[in-house]
Amino acid sequence: MNFLYRKVIPRVETKANLGDILEKEVDDYFYIKDNELINWQYYKGAKAEVRVTKSGYSYAYKEGGIAYPDRLDRTLDGLF
């Protein structure tokens, strides 16, 4: 049995906060409009509701919420 050994140097990656990597100047297209805000709050919020399939079967749907607005002082891996 042959083995191959190699000396490796670990790569060190620094973690950046979300706020550090966001672009500061963006087009208004990327901002949430006032009339869309209520939808965003619903989509990112926790849910516990009864849903009905096309065939009429009802079931309990639950999902946890996601921080809204996103925390700019946290690293991306700390957001999830």
C-alpha positions as CSV (number, residue, x, y, z in Angstrom):
1,M,0.0,0.0,0.0
2,N,1.4,3.4,-1.0
3,F,0.8,6.6,0.9
4,L,1.3,10.1,-0.3
5,Y,2.3,12.8,2.2
6,R,2.3,16.5,1.5
7,K,2.9,19.4,3.8
8,V,0.0,21.9,3.5
9,I,-0.5,25.4,4.8
10,P,-4.0,26.1,6.1
11,R,-5.8,28.9,4.5
12,V,-7.1,31.5,7.0
13,E,-10.3,33.2,6.0
14,T,-11.5,36.3,7.8
15,K,-15.2,36.7,8.3
16,A,-16.9,40.0,7.4
17,N,-20.1,41.4,8.7
18,L,-23.0,41.7,6.3
19,G,-22.9,45.5,6.6
20,D,-19.2,45.5,5.6
21,I,-19.9,43.9,2.2
22,L,-23.1,45.5,1.1
23,E,-22.9,48.2,-1.5
24,K,-23.6,51.6,-0.2
25,E,-24.9,53.2,-3.4
26,V,-27.6,51.2,-5.1
27,D,-30.5,52.0,-7.4
28,D,-34.0,52.6,-5.9
29,Y,-35.1,49.4,-7.7
30,F,-33.4,47.4,-4.9
31,Y,-35.3,49.1,-2.1
32,I,-38.6,47.7,-0.7
33,K,-41.5,49.9,-1.6
34,D,-43.9,51.0,1.1
35,N,-46.8,49.1,-0.4
36,E,-44.7,45.9,-0.5
37,L,-43.4,46.1,3.1
38,I,-46.3,44.2,4.6
39,N,-45.6,41.2,2.2
40,W,-42.0,41.1,3.2
41,Q,-42.8,41.1,6.9
42,Y,-45.2,38.1,6.2
43,Y,-42.7,36.2,4.1
44,K,-39.9,36.6,6.6
45,G,-42.1,36.1,9.7
46,A,-42.9,33.0,11.7
47,K,-46.0,31.1,10.4
48,A,-48.4,28.7,12.0
49,E,-51.5,28.4,9.7
50,V,-53.8,25.9,8.2
51,R,-53.4,25.4,4.4
52,V,-55.5,23.5,2.0
53,T,-54.3,21.5,-1.0
54,K,-56.0,21.7,-4.4
55,S,-57.8,18.4,-3.6
56,G,-59.2,19.9,-0.4
57,Y,-56.9,18.3,2.1
58,S,-56.1,20.7,5.0
59,Y,-52.9,20.5,7.0
60,A,-51.0,22.5,9.6
61,Y,-48.1,24.5,8.1
62,K,-45.4,25.9,10.4
63,E,-42.1,27.6,9.8
64,G,-39.8,29.8,11.9
65,G,-39.2,33.4,11.3
66,I,-36.1,35.0,9.7
67,A,-34.7,38.2,11.1
68,Y,-36.1,41.2,9.3
69,P,-34.5,43.5,8.6
70,D,-31.3,41.5,8.2
71,R,-28.7,42.1,11.0
72,L,-25.8,44.1,9.5
73,D,-23.6,43.5,12.5
74,R,-23.4,39.7,12.2
75,T,-21.3,37.5,9.9
76,L,-23.2,35.7,7.2
77,D,-22.7,32.3,8.9
78,G,-24.1,33.8,12.1
79,L,-27.3,34.7,10.5
80,F,-28.5,31.1,10.0
